[in-house]
């Protein structure tokens, strides 16, 4: 696959899955650890993740929370990307990212993939690659495509039959419904086009999510 040339201020669909379609999230803590990395590694510097590691090594109970760490450097954050939407499924993930810095997507994805692979391999006593090669990327070249794709990403768990359209904590959809005020996702670009009305976006997403799900189910019966 030809390498995508990422441009600043442009939007991209980024996705990948586990090698041999294996699970890359085996437990709730694995999802939480990946989400932590999505926040703390989205910076030109690595200080926040190093601080988290120090706390973890020194016996902090559970996984130290992101917000206390982030607040220590709130005015110093230099995000590589804006995370517009995301969904983590047992064996794959989807992002919509806007690049902020030169090579921002490449740096962010490299740090995130390496961090999760090292964590996962150590926890589950395995070695080698965890993800199926380099992540895939598609340039989102129109506003209509951006809106449409936001439905695909936000409802991806539902499309793949993992859960109901609203009942999945490891995606950005609860933020788009106003049910969670997460700081990880920059939803304003999408919701602003629905007058910041959660119900308008919910209807738009539900209509498209059902179409995506029906299309995927029909693919089972198509022989090429």
C-alpha beads as a LAMMPS data file, in Angstrom:
LAMMPS data file: protein, C-alpha beads

224 atoms
223 bonds

1 atom types
1 bond types

-500.0 500.0 xlo xhi
-500.0 500.0 ylo yhi
-500.0 500.0 zlo zhi

Masses

1 110.0

Atoms # bond

1 1 1 0.000 0.000 0.000
2 1 1 1.318 3.430 -0.957
3 1 1 2.342 5.510 2.021
4 1 1 -0.047 8.380 2.683
5 1 1 1.478 11.857 2.683
6 1 1 -0.201 13.484 5.667
7 1 1 -0.874 17.225 5.499
8 1 1 -1.438 19.564 8.424
9 1 1 -5.050 20.620 9.094
10 1 1 -6.348 17.690 7.041
11 1 1 -8.483 14.785 8.305
12 1 1 -7.676 11.073 8.000
13 1 1 -9.312 7.755 8.758
14 1 1 -6.741 5.574 10.535
15 1 1 -7.366 1.919 11.337
16 1 1 -5.633 -1.363 12.050
17 1 1 -6.272 -4.780 13.578
18 1 1 -4.408 -7.458 15.447
19 1 1 -2.030 -9.731 13.590
20 1 1 -3.931 -12.821 12.364
21 1 1 -7.080 -10.975 13.497
22 1 1 -6.179 -11.723 17.120
23 1 1 -7.519 -9.701 20.037
24 1 1 -5.478 -6.658 20.996
25 1 1 -7.673 -5.873 24.004
26 1 1 -8.255 -8.848 26.271
27 1 1 -9.554 -7.081 29.364
28 1 1 -11.087 -3.761 30.413
29 1 1 -7.684 -2.624 31.692
30 1 1 -6.230 -3.097 28.214
31 1 1 -8.753 -0.654 26.759
32 1 1 -8.099 1.815 29.582
33 1 1 -4.336 1.571 29.075
34 1 1 -4.722 2.263 25.342
35 1 1 -6.986 5.260 26.028
36 1 1 -4.416 6.554 28.489
37 1 1 -1.793 6.332 25.765
38 1 1 -4.055 8.121 23.293
39 1 1 -4.044 11.081 25.672
40 1 1 -0.549 11.113 27.155
41 1 1 1.309 10.186 23.964
42 1 1 -0.447 12.854 21.909
43 1 1 2.289 15.378 22.577
44 1 1 5.569 16.397 20.977
45 1 1 7.220 15.452 24.265
46 1 1 6.987 12.217 26.217
47 1 1 6.976 13.684 29.710
48 1 1 3.435 12.751 30.693
49 1 1 3.798 9.073 29.814
50 1 1 7.148 8.924 31.606
51 1 1 5.545 10.488 34.671
52 1 1 2.754 7.916 34.547
53 1 1 5.306 5.104 34.292
54 1 1 7.183 6.431 37.317
55 1 1 3.989 6.532 39.366
56 1 1 3.065 3.040 38.219
57 1 1 6.497 1.606 39.045
58 1 1 6.388 3.209 42.479
59 1 1 3.265 1.314 43.396
60 1 1 0.412 3.673 42.583
61 1 1 -2.818 1.755 43.015
62 1 1 -4.400 0.717 39.727
63 1 1 -3.860 2.898 36.691
64 1 1 -3.072 6.517 37.674
65 1 1 -5.698 8.844 36.276
66 1 1 -4.938 10.942 33.224
67 1 1 -6.419 14.238 34.367
68 1 1 -4.156 14.935 37.383
69 1 1 -1.139 14.245 35.207
70 1 1 -2.365 16.300 32.273
71 1 1 -3.266 19.254 34.459
72 1 1 0.355 19.538 35.589
73 1 1 1.331 20.428 32.013
74 1 1 -1.910 21.856 30.710
75 1 1 -0.293 24.969 29.269
76 1 1 2.632 23.021 27.845
77 1 1 0.738 20.461 25.803
78 1 1 1.646 20.383 22.112
79 1 1 -0.764 17.859 20.563
80 1 1 0.436 16.065 17.472
81 1 1 -3.130 15.427 16.323
82 1 1 -6.740 16.209 17.140
83 1 1 -8.716 13.050 17.846
84 1 1 -12.109 13.685 16.226
85 1 1 -13.641 10.251 16.780
86 1 1 -12.476 6.787 17.801
87 1 1 -13.656 3.257 18.472
88 1 1 -11.728 0.416 20.082
89 1 1 -12.997 -3.091 19.353
90 1 1 -11.578 -6.374 20.674
91 1 1 -9.331 -6.985 17.644
92 1 1 -9.134 -3.621 15.860
93 1 1 -9.489 0.132 16.173
94 1 1 -10.652 3.117 14.112
95 1 1 -9.692 6.794 14.456
96 1 1 -10.528 10.022 12.707
97 1 1 -7.504 12.275 13.195
98 1 1 -6.620 15.798 12.151
99 1 1 -2.892 16.410 11.859
100 1 1 -1.579 19.444 13.773
101 1 1 2.194 19.125 13.378
102 1 1 4.437 17.930 10.564
103 1 1 4.494 14.114 10.677
104 1 1 2.116 14.336 13.629
105 1 1 0.029 11.306 12.674
106 1 1 3.111 9.192 11.992
107 1 1 4.683 10.107 15.330
108 1 1 1.479 9.626 17.295
109 1 1 0.656 6.258 15.760
110 1 1 4.215 4.984 16.120
111 1 1 4.316 5.918 19.803
112 1 1 0.853 4.513 20.486
113 1 1 1.446 1.206 18.687
114 1 1 4.855 0.657 20.298
115 1 1 3.581 1.505 23.760
116 1 1 0.570 -0.821 23.569
117 1 1 2.558 -3.676 22.035
118 1 1 5.182 -3.512 24.800
119 1 1 2.472 -3.336 27.477
120 1 1 0.411 -6.165 25.939
121 1 1 3.362 -8.507 25.328
122 1 1 4.636 -8.076 28.873
123 1 1 1.205 -8.600 30.433
124 1 1 0.326 -11.685 28.375
125 1 1 3.872 -13.108 28.181
126 1 1 4.163 -13.062 24.418
127 1 1 6.604 -11.578 21.909
128 1 1 6.577 -10.185 18.400
129 1 1 4.238 -7.932 16.467
130 1 1 0.777 -7.310 17.885
131 1 1 -0.751 -5.301 15.028
132 1 1 -1.088 -6.326 11.401
133 1 1 1.720 -4.293 9.883
134 1 1 1.508 -0.562 9.362
135 1 1 -1.808 1.084 10.155
136 1 1 -4.047 1.875 7.186
137 1 1 -4.916 5.471 6.332
138 1 1 -7.398 7.223 4.049
139 1 1 -7.556 10.953 3.398
140 1 1 -10.992 12.412 4.172
141 1 1 -11.318 14.794 1.264
142 1 1 -14.775 16.321 1.783
143 1 1 -16.995 17.519 4.596
144 1 1 -19.756 15.100 3.563
145 1 1 -17.334 12.205 3.827
146 1 1 -16.148 13.441 7.238
147 1 1 -19.704 13.487 8.614
148 1 1 -20.557 10.119 7.088
149 1 1 -17.354 8.536 8.349
150 1 1 -17.927 9.882 11.861
151 1 1 -20.981 7.617 11.993
152 1 1 -18.966 4.625 10.825
153 1 1 -16.303 5.179 13.484
154 1 1 -18.579 6.145 16.377
155 1 1 -20.869 3.154 15.786
156 1 1 -18.225 0.655 14.681
157 1 1 -18.790 -1.604 17.680
158 1 1 -22.478 -1.860 16.739
159 1 1 -21.714 -2.434 13.058
160 1 1 -19.530 -5.405 13.995
161 1 1 -22.154 -6.775 16.378
162 1 1 -20.282 -6.250 19.632
163 1 1 -22.909 -4.199 21.442
164 1 1 -25.859 -1.857 21.038
165 1 1 -25.235 1.410 19.230
166 1 1 -25.097 3.433 22.471
167 1 1 -23.682 0.905 24.934
168 1 1 -19.925 0.846 24.387
169 1 1 -17.582 2.836 26.653
170 1 1 -14.482 2.482 24.474
171 1 1 -15.535 4.838 21.716
172 1 1 -16.305 8.529 21.364
173 1 1 -20.042 8.142 20.786
174 1 1 -21.034 8.847 24.445
175 1 1 -19.303 12.227 24.058
176 1 1 -21.278 12.936 20.895
177 1 1 -24.502 12.173 22.769
178 1 1 -23.631 14.478 25.663
179 1 1 -23.590 11.527 28.064
180 1 1 -19.906 11.910 28.856
181 1 1 -17.739 15.002 28.959
182 1 1 -14.515 13.356 27.894
183 1 1 -11.476 15.480 27.084
184 1 1 -9.956 13.001 24.646
185 1 1 -12.181 13.714 21.673
186 1 1 -12.582 17.007 19.775
187 1 1 -16.194 16.619 18.689
188 1 1 -16.934 20.283 17.989
189 1 1 -16.133 20.079 14.271
190 1 1 -18.864 17.468 13.772
191 1 1 -21.482 18.548 16.301
192 1 1 -21.236 22.179 15.213
193 1 1 -22.782 21.149 11.902
194 1 1 -25.803 19.850 13.812
195 1 1 -26.222 23.094 15.775
196 1 1 -24.577 21.308 18.728
197 1 1 -27.841 19.405 19.095
198 1 1 -27.053 15.917 20.369
199 1 1 -30.428 14.561 19.236
200 1 1 -29.902 15.714 15.642
201 1 1 -26.560 13.938 15.448
202 1 1 -27.991 10.847 17.166
203 1 1 -30.676 10.512 14.491
204 1 1 -28.119 11.042 11.707
205 1 1 -25.819 8.411 13.186
206 1 1 -28.531 5.844 13.882
207 1 1 -29.822 6.034 10.319
208 1 1 -26.346 5.552 8.859
209 1 1 -25.209 2.962 11.419
210 1 1 -28.141 0.727 10.537
211 1 1 -27.242 1.036 6.846
212 1 1 -23.603 0.106 7.578
213 1 1 -24.665 -2.893 9.673
214 1 1 -27.116 -4.201 7.081
215 1 1 -24.498 -3.807 4.358
216 1 1 -21.934 -5.738 6.395
217 1 1 -24.379 -8.542 7.120
218 1 1 -25.216 -8.843 3.418
219 1 1 -21.519 -9.250 2.590
220 1 1 -21.651 -12.684 4.247
221 1 1 -23.873 -13.917 1.434
222 1 1 -21.909 -12.478 -1.487
223 1 1 -19.475 -14.823 -3.215
224 1 1 -16.753 -13.217 -5.265

Bonds

1 1 1 2
2 1 2 3
3 1 3 4
4 1 4 5
5 1 5 6
6 1 6 7
7 1 7 8
8 1 8 9
9 1 9 10
10 1 10 11
11 1 11 12
12 1 12 13
13 1 13 14
14 1 14 15
15 1 15 16
16 1 16 17
17 1 17 18
18 1 18 19
19 1 19 20
20 1 20 21
21 1 21 22
22 1 22 23
23 1 23 24
24 1 24 25
25 1 25 26
26 1 26 27
27 1 27 28
28 1 28 29
29 1 29 30
30 1 30 31
31 1 31 32
32 1 32 33
33 1 33 34
34 1 34 35
35 1 35 36
36 1 36 37
37 1 37 38
38 1 38 39
39 1 39 40
40 1 40 41
41 1 41 42
42 1 42 43
43 1 43 44
44 1 44 45
45 1 45 46
46 1 46 47
47 1 47 48
48 1 48 49
49 1 49 50
50 1 50 51
51 1 51 52
52 1 52 53
53 1 53 54
54 1 54 55
55 1 55 56
56 1 56 57
57 1 57 58
58 1 58 59
59 1 59 60
60 1 60 61
61 1 61 62
62 1 62 63
63 1 63 64
64 1 64 65
65 1 65 66
66 1 66 67
67 1 67 68
68 1 68 69
69 1 69 70
70 1 70 71
71 1 71 72
72 1 72 73
73 1 73 74
74 1 74 75
75 1 75 76
76 1 76 77
77 1 77 78
78 1 78 79
79 1 79 80
80 1 80 81
81 1 81 82
82 1 82 83
83 1 83 84
84 1 84 85
85 1 85 86
86 1 86 87
87 1 87 88
88 1 88 89
89 1 89 90
90 1 90 91
91 1 91 92
92 1 92 93
93 1 93 94
94 1 94 95
95 1 95 96
96 1 96 97
97 1 97 98
98 1 98 99
99 1 99 100
100 1 100 101
101 1 101 102
102 1 102 103
103 1 103 104
104 1 104 105
105 1 105 106
106 1 106 107
107 1 107 108
108 1 108 109
109 1 109 110
110 1 110 111
111 1 111 112
112 1 112 113
113 1 113 114
114 1 114 115
115 1 115 116
116 1 116 117
117 1 117 118
118 1 118 119
119 1 119 120
120 1 120 121
121 1 121 122
122 1 122 123
123 1 123 124
124 1 124 125
125 1 125 126
126 1 126 127
127 1 127 128
128 1 128 129
129 1 129 130
130 1 130 131
131 1 131 132
132 1 132 133
133 1 133 134
134 1 134 135
135 1 135 136
136 1 136 137
137 1 137 138
138 1 138 139
139 1 139 140
140 1 140 141
141 1 141 142
142 1 142 143
143 1 143 144
144 1 144 145
145 1 145 146
146 1 146 147
147 1 147 148
148 1 148 149
149 1 149 150
150 1 150 151
151 1 151 152
152 1 152 153
153 1 153 154
154 1 154 155
155 1 155 156
156 1 156 157
157 1 157 158
158 1 158 159
159 1 159 160
160 1 160 161
161 1 161 162
162 1 162 163
163 1 163 164
164 1 164 165
165 1 165 166
166 1 166 167
167 1 167 168
168 1 168 169
169 1 169 170
170 1 170 171
171 1 171 172
172 1 172 173
173 1 173 174
174 1 174 175
175 1 175 176
176 1 176 177
177 1 177 178
178 1 178 179
179 1 179 180
180 1 180 181
181 1 181 182
182 1 182 183
183 1 183 184
184 1 184 185
185 1 185 186
186 1 186 187
187 1 187 188
188 1 188 189
189 1 189 190
190 1 190 191
191 1 191 192
192 1 192 193
193 1 193 194
194 1 194 195
195 1 195 196
196 1 196 197
197 1 197 198
198 1 198 199
199 1 199 200
200 1 200 201
201 1 201 202
202 1 202 203
203 1 203 204
204 1 204 205
205 1 205 206
206 1 206 207
207 1 207 208
208 1 208 209
209 1 209 210
210 1 210 211
211 1 211 212
212 1 212 213
213 1 213 214
214 1 214 215
215 1 215 216
216 1 216 217
217 1 217 218
218 1 218 219
219 1 219 220
220 1 220 221
221 1 221 222
222 1 222 223
223 1 223 224
